[in-house]
Structures are given as structure tokens and as C-alpha cells.
Amino acid sequence: MDCQIEAVDLSKWFGEVVALNNVSIQIPSGIIGLLGPNGAGKSTFIKLALGLYKPSKGKILILGEKPRNNPRMLSQLGYCPEMDHFVEEISGYEFLYWLARYSGFDAKEAKRRVLEILDKFKMTEKMYDPIATYSKGMRQRIKLAQAIMHDPSVIFLDEPMNGLDPSAREELFRLINILGSQGKTILFSSHVLHEVERVTDTVILIYNGRILAFGKVREIRDLIQNHPRKVVIKTFEPKKVYNQLSIDPNITSVSFDTDEVTIHTTDPTSTFKYINELIIEDKISILSYRCADEDLQSVFQYLISIHMPKGL
């Protein structure tokens, strides 16, 4: 695995508050979702990776180097923060231009890069207006623009969809996919699970400062034991299907309504085989069936439930 970001026994605490707890992980190139509810430790992990925080314990390496107080390394990183930090009186163009100059580009190259990125984000009409007059969506676009303007190798996007309208979201999804295809490492932090599923199926699930799981969503789901899969079956004969499936020893529960049967099975492979045999033998008639809880939301909620302290 090409390790781009590595954490070893990484912890960060603020007084008595433990924000990140003994995290060890190796993150490869590509688009990776960093998922968890607010307060899970996502932003703390990103700020440690950016060298903004000093680890309380352990270490974090970006491209094999410690990022803190390492300007050469930091020049290869892009960061779109969750919160705004603007000089409100200057224009979007000025904001990006001076950031480009601070990054080491001469005046001509800085201007070229700024105009190019503003065009990509459809901001040229408003580029000379003060940032104070920008809508929330426009402010978010400027933050995203500065994160990638200098062509970084590793990009951290902390809740990047906040404030974007549907068309801007679609454009950002497209841009993230393009950057990923160019070999960039993109850590996409979000608490909205379906947003991340639009651009990647490789995720880090974080909760209470700990990594619950890391990998492909389906692989993570397959590792969960003793958690029956939910299968929804569409049929015009729900009662007949209900009676037949109640016999399967792998099925822990069956319920039905007008045109749908819902089952929970401990062995979906065997259950699907059993359903197919019933269809072939003409014992039941169904329109479709599908696993209803292989999505990221279901996986994450289950992992949280088994890590919750008893009695809560």
C-alpha cells in the first residue's frame, strides 16, 4: 500500500478532553472519506496532519515526514477549513492572489493561477467584489479554490459541501473525482454519509476520537458479525412469500405489508440461494429483492451502537 498519511499511536487531548485517542492508521493515495458525527475527532485529526496541533502522544507523518514546523512539507498540502477565516474587506481575487504569492509564485504566475481557478469555480463575475458581500456558497467556493490553487499532493477538505447549492455540489463532486484520478490524496471529512458515497467507497469511520473501521464500505459491512442483514422483497404475494421464508433457519425475523416482505438473515448468501430456488421451483413470485442496510449510514450506525457505553 502506498502510504501517504500515517498515524502511529496518535492522541490529542485538551485538558481533560480527549479529542483523539490512540489512533494508528495508514492512508493510501486516492479519495478517502473521513466520517463521523460532529465532535468525533475529524477536525482534530486533520489539524494534526496539517501541523496546526502538536500531538499529545504518538506521531503523524505526511508523505513520510512530520508536518509540524515543516514549510517544505506544508507547501504540498491543501486545506479547506470548515470555518471561514477571511479578511472581509478584500476581494476574492486579492485573497487568492496574495495566498499564491505567499506560496512562492511570482506575480505573473500567481495571476494566471488565480484567474484559472476563479473560472473553474465560476467566480469571475464577482472576483473583484469584497468577500463581505459574498453568499455562503461563494465563500465556500473561495475556500475550495485556495485549497487546490497551488496543485498540492495531499488535500484536506473539512465539511466542504457546507453552504453549496445543488449545482455547486455537483461541480465539486466532479472536481473531487478529477483530482482523485490525477493521483491526489484527498481526505474528505463529513458527517453527511451520502455525500461521501458520491465520490468514494473507501472510508474511515471515526467516533469519540477512535477509529471504528477503515476500508471499503462493503468489506466493512461483511466484517460485522452477529448482525442480521435486512433484505426487502417486492412481491404481489406477500403472505405466501412470508410463509415460505419463515422456514429458512438463517432468517431471524419476517414481516410483510401490502406488496413487500422484510426479512433479517444471518447468512444472506444462503438466504439468497434459498429465495432463488423457491422462484425456480415456482413456489413464490417476486418482483425484486435487495439488501437494504449495506449503505454507509447503516454500517456506521451499527458500529456506533456496539461501541456505545453500556447503560446509555
C-alpha positions, -999 to 999 in steps of 0.1 A, spaced: 0 0 0 13 35 -9 11 52 24 5 89 21 -7 97 56 4 76 86 -6 79 123 11 58 150 -5 57 185 -17 93 178 -36 111 206 -46 146 212 -62 160 244 -71 194 256 -70 195 293 -93 166 304 -110 163 270 -96 135 248 -102 146 212 -82 117 195 -74 85 213 -45 63 203 -51 62 165 -29 41 143 -37 41 106 -20 41 71 -39 61 44 -31 55 8 -35 78 -22 -69 83 -37 -102 97 -23 -108 87 13 -139 96 33 -134 106 70 -167 101 85 -182 107 119 -207 129 138 -198 164 150 -172 161 178 -160 127 166 -124 139 161 -123 145 124 -111 181 125 -86 173 152 -71 146 130 -69 170 101 -52 197 121 -27 173 135 -20 162 99 -15 199 89 9 205 118 -15 230 134 -17 209 165 12 191 183 4 155 192 -1 149 229 12 113 222 24 94 192 31 108 158 17 116 123 36 116 91 26 131 57 45 116 27 69 102 53 76 135 71 63 152 102 43 182 91 46 205 121 71 234 115 80 219 81 74 245 54 86 224 26 61 196 35 33 221 42 37 235 7 25 202 -7 -7 203 14 -41 219 6 -67 226 32 -103 238 30 -113 245 66 -148 241 79 -149 276 94 -144 309 74 -112 329 81 -113 358 57 -102 394 55 -137 406 47 -128 439 31 -106 425 3 -119 409 -29 -119 372 -37 -93 379 -64 -70 397 -39 -74 369 -13 -63 342 -37 -36 363 -54 -18 371 -22 -21 335 -10 -5 324 -43 23 350 -38 29 338 -2 32 303 -16 62 314 -37 47 322 -71 58 353 -89 32 380 -99 26 366 -134 21 330 -123 0 340 -93 -23 360 -116 -26 331 -141 -34 306 -114 -60 328 -97 -78 336 -129 -78 299 -139 -92 287 -105 -118 315 -104 -130 305 -138 -132 268 -128 -153 278 -98 -174 302 -118 -165 332 -97 -151 356 -124 -181 379 -124 -177 386 -86 -140 383 -83 -134 420 -76 -163 423 -51 -154 424 -13 -157 390 3 -180 405 29 -207 407 1 -204 370 -9 -231 345 -2 -222 314 19 -219 293 -12 -195 318 -28 -174 320 3 -172 282 3 -160 282 -33 -132 307 -25 -121 284 3 -120 254 -20 -102 274 -47 -73 283 -23 -70 247 -12 -61 234 -47 -47 265 -65 -11 256 -57 -15 220 -70 -9 202 -37 -3 164 -34 -25 159 -4 -58 178 1 -78 180 33 -115 190 28 -132 196 61 -170 196 56 -166 211 20 -202 209 10 -214 233 37 -234 262 21 -231 249 -15 -263 249 -37 -271 217 -56 -253 228 -88 -222 238 -69 -223 205 -51 -224 186 -84 -195 206 -97 -175 199 -65 -182 161 -68 -169 162 -103 -138 182 -93 -130 158 -64 -132 128 -88 -109 145 -113 -84 153 -86 -86 117 -74 -80 104 -109 -48 125 -111 -33 106 -82 -40 132 -55 -47 121 -19 -79 136 -8 -92 133 28 -129 143 26 -143 149 61 -181 149 65 -209 139 88 -233 135 59 -227 100 48 -244 100 14 -221 129 3 -190 108 7 -206 78 -11 -209 101 -42 -171 102 -46 -156 71 -28 -164 38 -12 -132 38 9 -139 53 43 -125 59 78 -153 57 104 -144 77 135 -163 81 167 -154 95 201 -118 100 190 -113 64 179 -112 47 145 -141 22 143 -133 9 108 -113 16 77 -117 1 42 -143 -4 15 -179 0 28 -190 -35 17 -159 -51 32 -165 -33 65 -201 -45 64 -190 -81 57 -167 -80 88 -196 -72 111 -206 -105 128 -239 -114 145 -257 -85 129 -285 -98 106 -288 -83 71 -320 -66 62 -335 -78 29 -366 -62 13 -386 -83 -12 -411 -68 -36 -440 -92 -44 -477 -94 -52 -480 -123 -28 -465 -111 5 -483 -137 27 -472 -166 5 -436 -154 5 -438 -148 42 -449 -184 49 -421 -199 27 -393 -177 41 -403 -184 77 -389 -219 72 -353 -207 65 -333 -213 97 -310 -183 88 -338 -158 89 -343 -143 123 -374 -123 116 -400 -118 88 -427 -91 84 -449 -81 55 -473 -55 43 -492 -48 10 -465 -55 -15 -433 -60 5 -417 -86 27 -389 -76 50 -365 -102 65 -334 -103 86 -309 -130 79 -277 -141 95 -264 -157 62 -275 -136 32 -257 -158 7 -276 -189 18 -309 -170 20 -305 -156 -15 -298 -191 -27 -330 -203 -9 -350 -175 -25 -337 -183 -60 -346 -220 -55 -381 -211 -44 -385 -189 -75 -372 -216 -99 -395 -242 -83 -424 -217 -88 -432 -217 -51 -431 -179 -49 -434 -150 -73 -414 -119 -66 -406 -87 -84 -372 -79 -68 -352 -82 -37 -323 -62 -23 -301 -57 8 -315 -26 25 -287 -20 50 -254 -22 31 -253 16 28 -228 36 48 -254 50 71 -265 16 83 -229 4 88 -219 35 107 -250 34 130 -244 -2 138 -207 3 146 -216 33 169 -242 12 187 -217 -16 196 -192 9 208 -216 29 230 -210 25 267 -235 1 283 -265 16 300 -267 46 277 
